[in-house]
């Protein structure tokens, strides 16, 4: 990898997620998760020490951001402030496709509901 070109299949970290961490090959201070979450599946509450920005591409979701519950569909952008507990659930009957952009070249995550 490297040289500024990547394939999501090569970045897979699970059956539903690909992870790019910019520090690895490019010395870029940005990371992202590209996910395809099945209907009914969810990602539990967690925090990051930096902003995360979700870009919902396909599907329907309910996001938790602190005390808020946010219903969202395609084209929605949600900003999560640093240290804010957040998670999401696929609320539709099709895969939820989204990009979670992290403000650091190394993804840092602390799970809250383990």
CNS distance restraints for C-alpha pairs under 8 A (distance, minus, plus):
assign (resid   1 and name CA) (resid   5 and name CA) 7.10 0.50 0.50
assign (resid   1 and name CA) (resid   6 and name CA) 6.38 0.50 0.50
assign (resid   1 and name CA) (resid  25 and name CA) 7.38 0.50 0.50
assign (resid   2 and name CA) (resid   6 and name CA) 7.07 0.50 0.50
assign (resid   2 and name CA) (resid  25 and name CA) 5.17 0.50 0.50
assign (resid   2 and name CA) (resid  26 and name CA) 6.50 0.50 0.50
assign (resid   3 and name CA) (resid  25 and name CA) 7.79 0.50 0.50
assign (resid   3 and name CA) (resid  26 and name CA) 7.54 0.50 0.50
assign (resid   4 and name CA) (resid  26 and name CA) 7.07 0.50 0.50
assign (resid   6 and name CA) (resid  10 and name CA) 7.23 0.50 0.50
assign (resid   6 and name CA) (resid  11 and name CA) 7.70 0.50 0.50
assign (resid   7 and name CA) (resid  11 and name CA) 6.69 0.50 0.50
assign (resid   8 and name CA) (resid  12 and name CA) 6.44 0.50 0.50
assign (resid   8 and name CA) (resid  18 and name CA) 5.85 0.50 0.50
assign (resid   8 and name CA) (resid  19 and name CA) 7.97 0.50 0.50
assign (resid   8 and name CA) (resid  34 and name CA) 7.82 0.50 0.50
assign (resid   9 and name CA) (resid  18 and name CA) 7.08 0.50 0.50
assign (resid  10 and name CA) (resid  18 and name CA) 7.91 0.50 0.50
assign (resid  11 and name CA) (resid  18 and name CA) 4.85 0.50 0.50
assign (resid  11 and name CA) (resid  19 and name CA) 5.44 0.50 0.50
assign (resid  11 and name CA) (resid  20 and name CA) 6.37 0.50 0.50
assign (resid  12 and name CA) (resid  16 and name CA) 7.81 0.50 0.50
assign (resid  12 and name CA) (resid  17 and name CA) 5.72 0.50 0.50
assign (resid  12 and name CA) (resid  18 and name CA) 3.95 0.50 0.50
assign (resid  12 and name CA) (resid  19 and name CA) 6.31 0.50 0.50
assign (resid  13 and name CA) (resid  17 and name CA) 5.84 0.50 0.50
assign (resid  13 and name CA) (resid  18 and name CA) 5.49 0.50 0.50
assign (resid  13 and name CA) (resid  19 and name CA) 6.44 0.50 0.50
assign (resid  14 and name CA) (resid  18 and name CA) 7.06 0.50 0.50
assign (resid  16 and name CA) (resid  35 and name CA) 5.60 0.50 0.50
assign (resid  16 and name CA) (resid  36 and name CA) 5.10 0.50 0.50
assign (resid  16 and name CA) (resid  37 and name CA) 6.01 0.50 0.50
assign (resid  17 and name CA) (resid  33 and name CA) 6.48 0.50 0.50
assign (resid  17 and name CA) (resid  34 and name CA) 5.71 0.50 0.50
assign (resid  17 and name CA) (resid  35 and name CA) 4.41 0.50 0.50
assign (resid  17 and name CA) (resid  36 and name CA) 6.49 0.50 0.50
assign (resid  18 and name CA) (resid  33 and name CA) 5.63 0.50 0.50
assign (resid  18 and name CA) (resid  34 and name CA) 5.19 0.50 0.50
assign (resid  18 and name CA) (resid  35 and name CA) 6.43 0.50 0.50
assign (resid  19 and name CA) (resid  31 and name CA) 7.38 0.50 0.50
assign (resid  19 and name CA) (resid  32 and name CA) 5.81 0.50 0.50
assign (resid  19 and name CA) (resid  33 and name CA) 4.65 0.50 0.50
assign (resid  19 and name CA) (resid  34 and name CA) 6.54 0.50 0.50
assign (resid  20 and name CA) (resid  31 and name CA) 5.36 0.50 0.50
assign (resid  20 and name CA) (resid  32 and name CA) 5.33 0.50 0.50
assign (resid  20 and name CA) (resid  33 and name CA) 6.58 0.50 0.50
assign (resid  21 and name CA) (resid  28 and name CA) 7.99 0.50 0.50
assign (resid  21 and name CA) (resid  30 and name CA) 6.63 0.50 0.50
assign (resid  21 and name CA) (resid  31 and name CA) 4.37 0.50 0.50
assign (resid  21 and name CA) (resid  32 and name CA) 6.71 0.50 0.50
assign (resid  21 and name CA) (resid 105 and name CA) 5.32 0.50 0.50
assign (resid  21 and name CA) (resid 106 and name CA) 5.54 0.50 0.50
assign (resid  21 and name CA) (resid 107 and name CA) 6.63 0.50 0.50
assign (resid  22 and name CA) (resid  26 and name CA) 5.58 0.50 0.50
assign (resid  22 and name CA) (resid  27 and name CA) 5.69 0.50 0.50
assign (resid  22 and name CA) (resid  28 and name CA) 4.35 0.50 0.50
assign (resid  22 and name CA) (resid  29 and name CA) 5.83 0.50 0.50
assign (resid  22 and name CA) (resid  30 and name CA) 5.33 0.50 0.50
assign (resid  22 and name CA) (resid  31 and name CA) 5.47 0.50 0.50
assign (resid  22 and name CA) (resid 104 and name CA) 7.87 0.50 0.50
assign (resid  22 and name CA) (resid 105 and name CA) 4.50 0.50 0.50
assign (resid  22 and name CA) (resid 106 and name CA) 6.90 0.50 0.50
assign (resid  23 and name CA) (resid  27 and name CA) 4.28 0.50 0.50
assign (resid  23 and name CA) (resid  28 and name CA) 5.37 0.50 0.50
assign (resid  23 and name CA) (resid  29 and name CA) 6.46 0.50 0.50
assign (resid  23 and name CA) (resid  30 and name CA) 7.73 0.50 0.50
assign (resid  23 and name CA) (resid 105 and name CA) 4.76 0.50 0.50
assign (resid  23 and name CA) (resid 106 and name CA) 6.22 0.50 0.50
assign (resid  24 and name CA) (resid 105 and name CA) 7.96 0.50 0.50
assign (resid  27 and name CA) (resid 105 and name CA) 7.33 0.50 0.50
assign (resid  28 and name CA) (resid 105 and name CA) 5.69 0.50 0.50
assign (resid  29 and name CA) (resid 103 and name CA) 6.85 0.50 0.50
assign (resid  29 and name CA) (resid 104 and name CA) 4.77 0.50 0.50
assign (resid  29 and name CA) (resid 105 and name CA) 3.85 0.50 0.50
assign (resid  29 and name CA) (resid 106 and name CA) 7.53 0.50 0.50
assign (resid  30 and name CA) (resid 101 and name CA) 7.35 0.50 0.50
assign (resid  30 and name CA) (resid 102 and name CA) 5.84 0.50 0.50
assign (resid  30 and name CA) (resid 103 and name CA) 5.17 0.50 0.50
assign (resid  30 and name CA) (resid 104 and name CA) 4.45 0.50 0.50
assign (resid  30 and name CA) (resid 105 and name CA) 4.17 0.50 0.50
assign (resid  30 and name CA) (resid 106 and name CA) 7.31 0.50 0.50
assign (resid  31 and name CA) (resid 101 and name CA) 6.02 0.50 0.50
assign (resid  31 and name CA) (resid 102 and name CA) 4.93 0.50 0.50
assign (resid  31 and name CA) (resid 103 and name CA) 6.69 0.50 0.50
assign (resid  31 and name CA) (resid 104 and name CA) 5.90 0.50 0.50
assign (resid  31 and name CA) (resid 105 and name CA) 5.12 0.50 0.50
assign (resid  31 and name CA) (resid 106 and name CA) 6.42 0.50 0.50
assign (resid  31 and name CA) (resid 107 and name CA) 6.19 0.50 0.50
assign (resid  32 and name CA) (resid  99 and name CA) 6.67 0.50 0.50
assign (resid  32 and name CA) (resid 100 and name CA) 5.33 0.50 0.50
assign (resid  32 and name CA) (resid 101 and name CA) 4.35 0.50 0.50
assign (resid  32 and name CA) (resid 102 and name CA) 5.53 0.50 0.50
assign (resid  32 and name CA) (resid 107 and name CA) 7.95 0.50 0.50
assign (resid  33 and name CA) (resid  99 and name CA) 5.68 0.50 0.50
assign (resid  33 and name CA) (resid 100 and name CA) 4.98 0.50 0.50
assign (resid  33 and name CA) (resid 101 and name CA) 6.60 0.50 0.50
assign (resid  34 and name CA) (resid  97 and name CA) 7.47 0.50 0.50
assign (resid  34 and name CA) (resid  98 and name CA) 5.91 0.50 0.50
assign (resid  34 and name CA) (resid  99 and name CA) 4.60 0.50 0.50
assign (resid  34 and name CA) (resid 100 and name CA) 6.47 0.50 0.50
assign (resid  35 and name CA) (resid  96 and name CA) 7.54 0.50 0.50
assign (resid  35 and name CA) (resid  97 and name CA) 5.63 0.50 0.50
assign (resid  35 and name CA) (resid  98 and name CA) 5.52 0.50 0.50
assign (resid  35 and name CA) (resid  99 and name CA) 6.44 0.50 0.50
assign (resid  36 and name CA) (resid  95 and name CA) 5.80 0.50 0.50
assign (resid  36 and name CA) (resid  96 and name CA) 5.36 0.50 0.50
assign (resid  36 and name CA) (resid  97 and name CA) 4.56 0.50 0.50
assign (resid  36 and name CA) (resid  98 and name CA) 6.85 0.50 0.50
assign (resid  37 and name CA) (resid  41 and name CA) 6.31 0.50 0.50
assign (resid  37 and name CA) (resid  42 and name CA) 7.49 0.50 0.50
assign (resid  37 and name CA) (resid  90 and name CA) 6.61 0.50 0.50
assign (resid  37 and name CA) (resid  95 and name CA) 5.40 0.50 0.50
assign (resid  37 and name CA) (resid  96 and name CA) 4.93 0.50 0.50
assign (resid  37 and name CA) (resid  97 and name CA) 6.56 0.50 0.50
assign (resid  38 and name CA) (resid  90 and name CA) 6.81 0.50 0.50
assign (resid  38 and name CA) (resid  94 and name CA) 6.81 0.50 0.50
assign (resid  38 and name CA) (resid  95 and name CA) 4.65 0.50 0.50
assign (resid  38 and name CA) (resid  96 and name CA) 6.43 0.50 0.50
assign (resid  39 and name CA) (resid  90 and name CA) 5.31 0.50 0.50
assign (resid  39 and name CA) (resid  91 and name CA) 6.62 0.50 0.50
assign (resid  39 and name CA) (resid  92 and name CA) 5.82 0.50 0.50
assign (resid  39 and name CA) (resid  93 and name CA) 5.18 0.50 0.50
assign (resid  39 and name CA) (resid  94 and name CA) 5.64 0.50 0.50
assign (resid  39 and name CA) (resid  95 and name CA) 5.68 0.50 0.50
assign (resid  39 and name CA) (resid  96 and name CA) 7.20 0.50 0.50
assign (resid  40 and name CA) (resid  89 and name CA) 6.57 0.50 0.50
assign (resid  40 and name CA) (resid  90 and name CA) 5.20 0.50 0.50
assign (resid  40 and name CA) (resid  91 and name CA) 6.07 0.50 0.50
assign (resid  40 and name CA) (resid  92 and name CA) 7.25 0.50 0.50
assign (resid  40 and name CA) (resid  93 and name CA) 7.72 0.50 0.50
assign (resid  41 and name CA) (resid  89 and name CA) 5.86 0.50 0.50
assign (resid  41 and name CA) (resid  90 and name CA) 5.69 0.50 0.50
assign (resid  42 and name CA) (resid  87 and name CA) 7.50 0.50 0.50
assign (resid  42 and name CA) (resid  88 and name CA) 5.59 0.50 0.50
assign (resid  42 and name CA) (resid  89 and name CA) 4.03 0.50 0.50
assign (resid  42 and name CA) (resid  90 and name CA) 6.15 0.50 0.50
assign (resid  43 and name CA) (resid  87 and name CA) 5.33 0.50 0.50
assign (resid  43 and name CA) (resid  88 and name CA) 5.40 0.50 0.50
assign (resid  43 and name CA) (resid  89 and name CA) 6.40 0.50 0.50
assign (resid  44 and name CA) (resid  86 and name CA) 7.50 0.50 0.50
assign (resid  44 and name CA) (resid  87 and name CA) 5.05 0.50 0.50
assign (resid  44 and name CA) (resid  88 and name CA) 6.89 0.50 0.50
assign (resid  44 and name CA) (resid 111 and name CA) 7.49 0.50 0.50
assign (resid  44 and name CA) (resid 112 and name CA) 7.69 0.50 0.50
assign (resid  44 and name CA) (resid 113 and name CA) 6.55 0.50 0.50
assign (resid  45 and name CA) (resid  64 and name CA) 7.87 0.50 0.50
assign (resid  45 and name CA) (resid  85 and name CA) 5.69 0.50 0.50
assign (resid  45 and name CA) (resid  86 and name CA) 4.93 0.50 0.50
assign (resid  45 and name CA) (resid  87 and name CA) 4.69 0.50 0.50
assign (resid  45 and name CA) (resid 111 and name CA) 6.25 0.50 0.50
assign (resid  45 and name CA) (resid 112 and name CA) 5.48 0.50 0.50
assign (resid  45 and name CA) (resid 113 and name CA) 5.99 0.50 0.50
assign (resid  46 and name CA) (resid  84 and name CA) 7.96 0.50 0.50
assign (resid  46 and name CA) (resid  85 and name CA) 5.28 0.50 0.50
assign (resid  46 and name CA) (resid  86 and name CA) 5.62 0.50 0.50
assign (resid  46 and name CA) (resid  87 and name CA) 6.58 0.50 0.50
assign (resid  46 and name CA) (resid 109 and name CA) 6.61 0.50 0.50
assign (resid  46 and name CA) (resid 110 and name CA) 5.40 0.50 0.50
assign (resid  46 and name CA) (resid 111 and name CA) 4.26 0.50 0.50
assign (resid  46 and name CA) (resid 112 and name CA) 5.07 0.50 0.50
assign (resid  46 and name CA) (resid 113 and name CA) 7.48 0.50 0.50
assign (resid  47 and name CA) (resid  82 and name CA) 7.25 0.50 0.50
assign (resid  47 and name CA) (resid  83 and name CA) 5.07 0.50 0.50
assign (resid  47 and name CA) (resid  84 and name CA) 5.68 0.50 0.50
assign (resid  47 and name CA) (resid  85 and name CA) 5.02 0.50 0.50
assign (resid  47 and name CA) (resid  86 and name CA) 6.51 0.50 0.50
assign (resid  47 and name CA) (resid 109 and name CA) 5.81 0.50 0.50
assign (resid  47 and name CA) (resid 110 and name CA) 5.38 0.50 0.50
assign (resid  47 and name CA) (resid 111 and name CA) 6.72 0.50 0.50
assign (resid  47 and name CA) (resid 112 and name CA) 7.50 0.50 0.50
assign (resid  48 and name CA) (resid  52 and name CA) 7.62 0.50 0.50
assign (resid  48 and name CA) (resid  82 and name CA) 5.81 0.50 0.50
assign (resid  48 and name CA) (resid  83 and name CA) 5.38 0.50 0.50
assign (resid  48 and name CA) (resid  84 and name CA) 7.42 0.50 0.50
assign (resid  48 and name CA) (resid 108 and name CA) 5.87 0.50 0.50
assign (resid  48 and name CA) (resid 109 and name CA) 5.03 0.50 0.50
assign (resid  48 and name CA) (resid 110 and name CA) 6.56 0.50 0.50
assign (resid  49 and name CA) (resid  82 and name CA) 4.96 0.50 0.50
assign (resid  49 and name CA) (resid  83 and name CA) 5.32 0.50 0.50
assign (resid  49 and name CA) (resid 108 and name CA) 7.21 0.50 0.50
assign (resid  49 and name CA) (resid 109 and name CA) 7.86 0.50 0.50
assign (resid  50 and name CA) (resid  81 and name CA) 6.82 0.50 0.50
assign (resid  50 and name CA) (resid  82 and name CA) 4.26 0.50 0.50
assign (resid  50 and name CA) (resid  83 and name CA) 7.00 0.50 0.50
assign (resid  50 and name CA) (resid 102 and name CA) 7.32 0.50 0.50
assign (resid  50 and name CA) (resid 103 and name CA) 5.97 0.50 0.50
assign (resid  50 and name CA) (resid 104 and name CA) 7.35 0.50 0.50
assign (resid  51 and name CA) (resid  79 and name CA) 7.10 0.50 0.50
assign (resid  51 and name CA) (resid  80 and name CA) 5.61 0.50 0.50
assign (resid  51 and name CA) (resid  81 and name CA) 4.83 0.50 0.50
assign (resid  51 and name CA) (resid  82 and name CA) 4.85 0.50 0.50
assign (resid  51 and name CA) (resid 102 and name CA) 6.38 0.50 0.50
assign (resid  51 and name CA) (resid 103 and name CA) 5.69 0.50 0.50
assign (resid  52 and name CA) (resid  79 and name CA) 6.06 0.50 0.50
assign (resid  52 and name CA) (resid  80 and name CA) 5.13 0.50 0.50
assign (resid  52 and name CA) (resid  81 and name CA) 6.84 0.50 0.50
assign (resid  52 and name CA) (resid  82 and name CA) 7.55 0.50 0.50
assign (resid  52 and name CA) (resid 100 and name CA) 6.52 0.50 0.50
assign (resid  52 and name CA) (resid 101 and name CA) 5.48 0.50 0.50
assign (resid  52 and name CA) (resid 102 and name CA) 4.75 0.50 0.50
assign (resid  52 and name CA) (resid 103 and name CA) 6.36 0.50 0.50
assign (resid  53 and name CA) (resid  77 and name CA) 6.88 0.50 0.50
assign (resid  53 and name CA) (resid  78 and name CA) 5.68 0.50 0.50
assign (resid  53 and name CA) (resid  79 and name CA) 4.55 0.50 0.50
assign (resid  53 and name CA) (resid  80 and name CA) 6.10 0.50 0.50
assign (resid  53 and name CA) (resid 100 and name CA) 5.67 0.50 0.50
assign (resid  53 and name CA) (resid 101 and name CA) 5.03 0.50 0.50
assign (resid  53 and name CA) (resid 102 and name CA) 6.74 0.50 0.50
assign (resid  54 and name CA) (resid  76 and name CA) 7.99 0.50 0.50
assign (resid  54 and name CA) (resid  77 and name CA) 5.55 0.50 0.50
assign (resid  54 and name CA) (resid  78 and name CA) 5.11 0.50 0.50
assign (resid  54 and name CA) (resid  79 and name CA) 6.49 0.50 0.50
assign (resid  54 and name CA) (resid  98 and name CA) 6.82 0.50 0.50
assign (resid  54 and name CA) (resid  99 and name CA) 5.66 0.50 0.50
assign (resid  54 and name CA) (resid 100 and name CA) 4.47 0.50 0.50
assign (resid  54 and name CA) (resid 101 and name CA) 6.25 0.50 0.50
assign (resid  55 and name CA) (resid  75 and name CA) 6.83 0.50 0.50
assign (resid  55 and name CA) (resid  76 and name CA) 6.02 0.50 0.50
assign (resid  55 and name CA) (resid  77 and name CA) 4.67 0.50 0.50
assign (resid  55 and name CA) (resid  78 and name CA) 6.74 0.50 0.50
assign (resid  55 and name CA) (resid  98 and name CA) 5.55 0.50 0.50
assign (resid  55 and name CA) (resid  99 and name CA) 5.13 0.50 0.50
assign (resid  55 and name CA) (resid 100 and name CA) 6.50 0.50 0.50
assign (resid  56 and name CA) (resid  72 and name CA) 7.70 0.50 0.50
assign (resid  56 and name CA) (resid  73 and name CA) 6.60 0.50 0.50
assign (resid  56 and name CA) (resid  74 and name CA) 5.21 0.50 0.50
assign (resid  56 and name CA) (resid  75 and name CA) 5.65 0.50 0.50
assign (resid  56 and name CA) (resid  76 and name CA) 5.41 0.50 0.50
assign (resid  56 and name CA) (resid  77 and name CA) 6.45 0.50 0.50
assign (resid  56 and name CA) (resid  96 and name CA) 7.72 0.50 0.50
assign (resid  56 and name CA) (resid  97 and name CA) 6.36 0.50 0.50
assign (resid  56 and name CA) (resid  98 and name CA) 4.42 0.50 0.50
assign (resid  56 and name CA) (resid  99 and name CA) 6.57 0.50 0.50
assign (resid  57 and name CA) (resid  73 and name CA) 7.89 0.50 0.50
assign (resid  57 and name CA) (resid  74 and name CA) 4.91 0.50 0.50
assign (resid  57 and name CA) (resid  75 and name CA) 5.87 0.50 0.50
assign (resid  57 and name CA) (resid  76 and name CA) 7.78 0.50 0.50
assign (resid  57 and name CA) (resid  96 and name CA) 7.71 0.50 0.50
assign (resid  57 and name CA) (resid  97 and name CA) 5.38 0.50 0.50
assign (resid  57 and name CA) (resid  98 and name CA) 5.14 0.50 0.50
assign (resid  57 and name CA) (resid  99 and name CA) 7.54 0.50 0.50
assign (resid  58 and name CA) (resid  73 and name CA) 7.08 0.50 0.50
assign (resid  58 and name CA) (resid  74 and name CA) 5.01 0.50 0.50
assign (resid  58 and name CA) (resid  75 and name CA) 7.94 0.50 0.50
assign (resid  58 and name CA) (resid  95 and name CA) 7.36 0.50 0.50
assign (resid  58 and name CA) (resid  96 and name CA) 5.62 0.50 0.50
assign (resid  58 and name CA) (resid  97 and name CA) 4.90 0.50 0.50
assign (resid  58 and name CA) (resid  98 and name CA) 6.90 0.50 0.50
assign (resid  59 and name CA) (resid  73 and name CA) 6.02 0.50 0.50
assign (resid  59 and name CA) (resid  74 and name CA) 6.19 0.50 0.50
assign (resid  59 and name CA) (resid  90 and name CA) 7.54 0.50 0.50
assign (resid  59 and name CA) (resid  92 and name CA) 6.21 0.50 0.50
assign (resid  59 and name CA) (resid  93 and name CA) 7.94 0.50 0.50
assign (resid  59 and name CA) (resid  94 and name CA) 6.08 0.50 0.50
assign (resid  59 and name CA) (resid  95 and name CA) 6.03 0.50 0.50
assign (resid  59 and name CA) (resid  96 and name CA) 4.48 0.50 0.50
assign (resid  59 and name CA) (resid  97 and name CA) 6.40 0.50 0.50
assign (resid  60 and name CA) (resid  71 and name CA) 7.56 0.50 0.50
assign (resid  60 and name CA) (resid  72 and name CA) 5.87 0.50 0.50
assign (resid  60 and name CA) (resid  73 and name CA) 4.70 0.50 0.50
assign (resid  60 and name CA) (resid  74 and name CA) 7.10 0.50 0.50
assign (resid  60 and name CA) (resid  90 and name CA) 6.10 0.50 0.50
assign (resid  60 and name CA) (resid  91 and name CA) 5.39 0.50 0.50
assign (resid  60 and name CA) (resid  92 and name CA) 4.96 0.50 0.50
assign (resid  60 and name CA) (resid  96 and name CA) 6.36 0.50 0.50
assign (resid  61 and name CA) (resid  71 and name CA) 5.89 0.50 0.50
assign (resid  61 and name CA) (resid  72 and name CA) 5.36 0.50 0.50
assign (resid  61 and name CA) (resid  73 and name CA) 6.51 0.50 0.50
assign (resid  61 and name CA) (resid  88 and name CA) 6.67 0.50 0.50
assign (resid  61 and name CA) (resid  89 and name CA) 5.57 0.50 0.50
assign (resid  61 and name CA) (resid  90 and name CA) 4.60 0.50 0.50
assign (resid  61 and name CA) (resid  91 and name CA) 4.76 0.50 0.50
assign (resid  61 and name CA) (resid  92 and name CA) 6.79 0.50 0.50
assign (resid  61 and name CA) (resid  96 and name CA) 7.09 0.50 0.50
assign (resid  62 and name CA) (resid  69 and name CA) 6.57 0.50 0.50
assign (resid  62 and name CA) (resid  70 and name CA) 5.45 0.50 0.50
assign (resid  62 and name CA) (resid  71 and name CA) 4.51 0.50 0.50
assign (resid  62 and name CA) (resid  72 and name CA) 6.24 0.50 0.50
assign (resid  62 and name CA) (resid  88 and name CA) 5.59 0.50 0.50
assign (resid  62 and name CA) (resid  89 and name CA) 5.36 0.50 0.50
assign (resid  62 and name CA) (resid  90 and name CA) 6.66 0.50 0.50
assign (resid  62 and name CA) (resid  91 and name CA) 6.16 0.50 0.50
assign (resid  63 and name CA) (resid  69 and name CA) 5.73 0.50 0.50
assign (resid  63 and name CA) (resid  70 and name CA) 5.03 0.50 0.50
assign (resid  63 and name CA) (resid  71 and name CA) 6.47 0.50 0.50
assign (resid  63 and name CA) (resid  72 and name CA) 7.62 0.50 0.50
assign (resid  63 and name CA) (resid  86 and name CA) 7.12 0.50 0.50
assign (resid  63 and name CA) (resid  87 and name CA) 5.80 0.50 0.50
assign (resid  63 and name CA) (resid  88 and name CA) 4.19 0.50 0.50
assign (resid  63 and name CA) (resid  89 and name CA) 6.51 0.50 0.50
assign (resid  64 and name CA) (resid  68 and name CA) 5.70 0.50 0.50
assign (resid  64 and name CA) (resid  69 and name CA) 4.75 0.50 0.50
assign (resid  64 and name CA) (resid  70 and name CA) 6.36 0.50 0.50
assign (resid  64 and name CA) (resid  85 and name CA) 7.64 0.50 0.50
assign (resid  64 and name CA) (resid  86 and name CA) 5.00 0.50 0.50
assign (resid  64 and name CA) (resid  87 and name CA) 5.25 0.50 0.50
assign (resid  64 and name CA) (resid  88 and name CA) 5.94 0.50 0.50
assign (resid  65 and name CA) (resid  69 and name CA) 6.50 0.50 0.50
assign (resid  65 and name CA) (resid  70 and name CA) 7.57 0.50 0.50
assign (resid  65 and name CA) (resid  80 and name CA) 6.71 0.50 0.50
assign (resid  65 and name CA) (resid  84 and name CA) 6.69 0.50 0.50
assign (resid  65 and name CA) (resid  85 and name CA) 6.08 0.50 0.50
assign (resid  65 and name CA) (resid  86 and name CA) 4.58 0.50 0.50
assign (resid  65 and name CA) (resid  87 and name CA) 7.06 0.50 0.50
assign (resid  66 and name CA) (resid  84 and name CA) 5.65 0.50 0.50
assign (resid  66 and name CA) (resid  85 and name CA) 5.12 0.50 0.50
assign (resid  66 and name CA) (resid  86 and name CA) 6.09 0.50 0.50
assign (resid  72 and name CA) (resid  76 and name CA) 6.11 0.50 0.50
assign (resid  80 and name CA) (resid  84 and name CA) 6.60 0.50 0.50
assign (resid  80 and name CA) (resid  86 and name CA) 7.49 0.50 0.50
assign (resid  85 and name CA) (resid 112 and name CA) 7.72 0.50 0.50
assign (resid  90 and name CA) (resid  95 and name CA) 7.42 0.50 0.50
assign (resid  90 and name CA) (resid  96 and name CA) 5.87 0.50 0.50
assign (resid  92 and name CA) (resid  96 and name CA) 7.64 0.50 0.50
assign (resid 102 and name CA) (resid 107 and name CA) 6.72 0.50 0.50
